[in-house]
């Protein structure tokens, strides 16, 4: 089976706002877009989102199928090959898919094509373009899109915890020490962003008044920490490992996992990211969707058991440094649960964010229809 990995061209875009949280926070380099604004303003019109998202969709480096091509379920007959187009970030959820590609996990009739999204604008465009079927989603983002009426469904949760608060300030002890400080945060609108704001608020501080948040991409946050320009930052693996290796003064000051457990009074993990799909795709291709889930779970276990080989795939296909990825895999928080099996943890997560700022998840806790039910 031919492996076709096309990369979306990044335009220097720093993660744009999707969830409408922290209006006072600013970005290092903002590119405004009507499609993002439509979601922030509560416009649930599919047409307005679709039309505007398409105008901002990045070009792919190589196109192997028409943009609006449909995929037919190979499990239901026919000998033609089909292309399954998947949108992923250069982050832990993508690693199992690389193994699936290298092993023909879905069979010779299914060609997996990855497109890398570099921010919410590109992810929205993929959801709307009609040519992509599956996506790696931050869990706040999939809830936001679902609640705004988009045709998305959560299939699994695969990344838990994985977030740390880093600093080179030897006197920093807890969130209350951030008064008057600037914090750099990646992945705007994602769980790391939402929880950073939640923990700051719980310490009695206000974002925009007591604490300034500046958004940047994950590599940029690492570079800022390495150079000493950023003293306080939220970061995820494997970039945490990279930051620690580049600046000996930087340390893990707070584990979001531990902070979450204090806040909830439980020993549960923080759900961070998962795989999802167009609901219409899973309905029309039930056998392929179920096969993907099984293969993804098995490949995730393979990644954990073979970090060196998994890291080599990440470097080959995603341009991530193999040594850094291999070292970070044990702390990446990779653990598979179907969306339904993870619903208790997700409900706790969404409930807390809904009470703090409902706009972060689209105004309400997602209902049962957001969750994929395997046939």
N, C-alpha and C positions, 0 to 999 in steps of 0.2 A: 504494500500500500504506500502510495506516495505520501510523504510528510511535507505539508506546506505550511510554514510558519511565517505569517506576514506581520510586520510591525507597523502600528499606527505612528505617523510622524508627530513628534511632540513639538509644539510651538512655543516652548518656554513657558507653558501654562502652569502656574502654581494652582493648587487645588482650589477650585471655585466653590462658592457656597451652594449647598443643595438643601440643607435642612432649615435655613432661616434662623439659625441660632447665633448668638453673640453678635448683634448688629454693630456693636462698637469696635469689635476686633477688626484688624486690618490685615491686608496681605502684602507680601513683599512685591508681588507683581500680579495685579488683578486684570483679568480679561472678562468684562461683563458680557452677558448673553441673555437674550430675551427668554430663552427656554428655561434657564435657571430662575430668572425673575418670575416667570409664570408659576413655577412650582412654589417659590417662596411666598407669592401673593395669595396662594390658595386657589389659583385657577386650575380646575380639574378638567378642563377641556382637552380631550385627546387631540383634537385637530390643531389647536394652538401650540401644544407641546410638540406634536409631530412635525409641523411645518417649520417651526423655529429650530428644533433640534437638528433637522436635516441640513439646514443652511450652515451649521457650524461643525458638521461631521468632518473629521480629518480624512485625508486621503490615505488609502492603504498603499504600502510599498509594492504589493503585487496582488492582483486580483485573479482568482482562479475560477470564480463563478460569478454570474450576474448578481448585482447588489440585492435584488429582491427575489433571489432564487428560493424555491421551497424545497424542503427535504422530505422525502418519503421514507417511511419506516422500513428498513431492510428486513425486519423480522416478519413483515406481512406479505412478502413476496417480491418478485422482480430480481433481476440479476444486475441492475445498474448500480454503479457506485454512487454514494451520496456524500455530500460535504456537510459536516456539522461545524458551524462557525461559533466559536466561543470567545467571549470577551473576558480578559483577565488583566490584573495589574502585575507588576514585577514584585510579587509578594508570595508568602507561603501557600495560599490556596492554589496557585498555579502549578506547584511542583508535582502533585500526583498526576495531573493531566499530561505533563511531559513524559512520565513513565507510561501512561496509557498510549500515547502516540508511538513511543519507541517499541512497544510490544504488540501493536495492533489489537489492543484490548477490546475494541468494539467490532473486530472482524475486518476482513479485507474489503467489505462492501461500504465501509464507513471511513471517510477521510476526515480527520480532525484538523481544523484550521484555527489557529490562535490569532486573535488580534489583541494587542496590548492597549488597554485604556490607561491614560495618564492623569485622569481627573474626572470629576462628575460630568462635565460637559460631554466628554467623549463617551462615557458610560450611557448617558441619556440618549445620545445619538445612536448608539448601538441598539438600545432597547427599541428605538423608534424606526430604525432604518428598514426593517422587514427582512434583512439578510442575516441577522444573527439569531441564534436560538437559545443559547445558554450563556450565563454570566457568573463571575465571581462577584458577590455583592458585600459591601459593608452592611451590617444588619440594620443600622439606622436608615440607610439609603433605600434598601428594598422595602422597608415599612413605609417610608415616605412616598415612594413611587406607587406602591400598592394603594395607599390611602388617597392618592390623587387620581386614581382611576386607570393607571397603566396596567397592561396585561402581563403582570409578573407574578411569579410563584416561587416560594422558597423551598428548595429540595432537601438541603442538609445544612448543618453547622459543622465547620471543619477547623476553625481557628478559634482558640480560647485564650483569654489572658493576653499574653505576648507584649503587653505595654508596660513601660516603666517611665518614671519621672527622673530625668538625669540632670545633674548639676556639677559645676566645678567650684561651687561655693562651699567651703568647708564648714561654715556655720549654719547651713540650711538644715532644718530638722523636720518641719512639717509645712502644710499648705499655708498656715497663717504667716509664715515668714516671707510670703510673696508680696506683701503689701508694698506698693511702690515699685514693683519689679516688672520686667518684660519677660514673657514666656513664649517660646517658639513652639508651634504645634503643626504637625503634618496632617494630611488627610482630613481637611475640613469637612464637617458634617458626619464624620465616621464616629464609631464608638470611642476611640481615643480622644477625639475632640469633645464629644458630649460629656464624657466622664471627667475630663480635665475641668470643664466648666462646673460640673456638679460638685466635685471635690473642693474647688475654690469657693464656691457658694456656701457649701457646708461649713467652711472655716470662717464664715462671716464676712467674706470679701466679695466685691462686685467687679466683674469683668468690665473694663472700660472706664472704671473709676479708680479702683484700688489696684487692679492688675491689668496690664496691657497684653493682649494676645496678638501675635503676628503669625500668619500662616505661611508655610513654605512646603515644598515637596520633601519627601523623606530624605533623599540624598542631600538636599540643601541644608536641612536641619543638621545632618551629620557633619557637613562641611563647616557650618557655623560653630558647632560644638568643638570640632577639631581645632579651629583657628582661635577659639576663645572669644569670638564675637557674640556667641550665645552662651549665657551663663546658666539659664534655666530652660529646659525643653522637655516636652513629651515625645517619646520615640517608641517605635515598635521594632521587633526583631525581623530581619537580621541586622538592621541598621544600628540597633543598640550595641551589638558586638563590634560593629565597625567603629562606632564613636569611641568606645572604651579603648580600642586598640590604637586609635589615632591621637588620643590626648590622655595621658596618664592622670591628669587632674580630674577628669570626668568620672563620676561614680553613679551607680544606681542608688538614688536616694529613697525612692518609694516604689513599691510594687503595686500596680493597679489591682492585681488579684487580691492582695492583702487589704488594700483600701476598700475594695468592693465588699469583701467579707465582713469588714468592720461595719460598713454602712448598712448591709442587709441583715447582719446577725446570723449569717449562714456560712457554710463551708463550700458553697457552690462556686463554679468557675464563671468568669465573665464571658458570655458569648460575644464574639467579635465579628466574624465573617463566615459566609457560607456560599454554597452554590445555588443558583436559581435558574429559572428558565421562563420563557414565555408560556403562560398557561395554555394557550392554544396549541403550542408545540407538544406539551406533555399529553394533552388530550388526543391529539391526532397521531401521536407516535408513542403509545404507551409501552410497547415492548422495548424500544430503543431507550426511552427515559429510564426504565427500570434497569436495563443493562448498564447504562451509564452509572447509575448509583452504585451498583454492585462493584463495577470495575474501579470506580473512584475510591470506594472504601478500601478495596484490596491494594490499590496503588498507594494510598496514603500510608498503609502499614508498611509497604515496601520502602517508602521514603524514610520512615523512621528506622527501619532495620538496615538500610544501605545508604547512610548519609553521604559517603564519598561518591558513590555512583550518582545519587540524586543531585549532588552539588555540581558534578560534571555536566549533567543535563541542563542545569540552571545557567551555567556559564555558556554552554554551547548555544542555547536557544533564547535566553533572556538577557545575556550580557552581564550576569551577576558574577562576582568573584567567587570561584569555587571554594577557596580556602575559608572565606568568610561564611559562606552558606553552610558548609560542612560543620563548622564550629557552632553555628547558631541553631541548626536543626533541632537539637534536644530541647531548646528553650523557645521554639517557635509556637508552641501551643497547639500543634497539630493533633487533632483527635476527632474522629468521625462520629456524628450522631445524625440520624435522619431528623428532618425538621419536626416531625411529629413527636419523636422521642425526646427532642430538646425543648418541647413546648413549655414545660414548667420553668426552665431556666429563662427562656425567652419572655414568658409572661412576667416574670419578676423584673427582668431587665427593662422591658417596655413600660411596665407599670411605674417604675421609678422615674424613668425619663418623662413619662406622660404627666406625672405629678410635678416634676421640676419645670419642664417646658414642653408642652405637647407639640409645639411646632417642630421639634426635633424629629418626630416620627410621623408627621403629617396630620396631627390633630387628635389622634385616638389610637388605642391599642388595636393592632390588626386583628381581624376576625379569622375564623377557621379556614375560610376560603383562600387565604394567603399560603396555606401549608399544602405541600404536595402530598397526595395520597397514592401510594404505590398500588397498582391494580392487583 
